[in-house]
């Protein structure tokens, strides 16, 4: 069997798994797919610009482990109920493979890095290895009326984000909307409910300090990462 290796990696503003959107398409942040030197072959992407969405197969590089459990605790169920690992999207799997549908925004060319893909709505952290890319086909891949088990509706209830402008200006202006949108979707584990706790979310080489008293999230500080 041929050994599987990464063909590319992703570059974006999510510096750790804390804060990464829970599913693809929830936050329309932009990311860049940069191919590894062996796969910087423009012909391999010929025709991809004709598709609006693509599938990414990737590695949960931050959660790999040698063992596995047949059951996990989905955050959607409060982190206290065990379900079969294959009935969930948990990163703790026998093979740490993820699957995401993302919007293809542009095909870009760079003299040093070759052809790259700019995408929107990825739920991957910066540096995540990409194993494969396939086109998304609406007539086979979309099933809007399908049953969705214990996750029938989006779990996200948007928070009101309060962030002083002086703090927001510490990160690039192009990322202001992405940060606010990410925070509004409540980046905490879904079973956390501590209004006295100050959370720290790595974001675009900064650390965003915030607290939450529903329905409001208040940004306390934004500092450069040490």
Secondary structure, 3 states (H helix, E strand, C coil): CCCCCCCEEEECCCCCCCCCCCCCCCCCCEEEEEECHHHCCHHHHCCHHHCCEEEEEEECCCCCCCCCCCEEECHHHCCCCEEEHHHCCCCCCCCCEEEEEEEEEEEEEECCCEEEEEEECCCCCCCCEEEEEEECCHHHHCCCCCCCCCCCCCCCCCCEEECCHHHHCCCCHHHHHHHHHHHHCCCCCCCCCCCCCCEEEEECCEEEEEEEECCEEEEEEEEECC
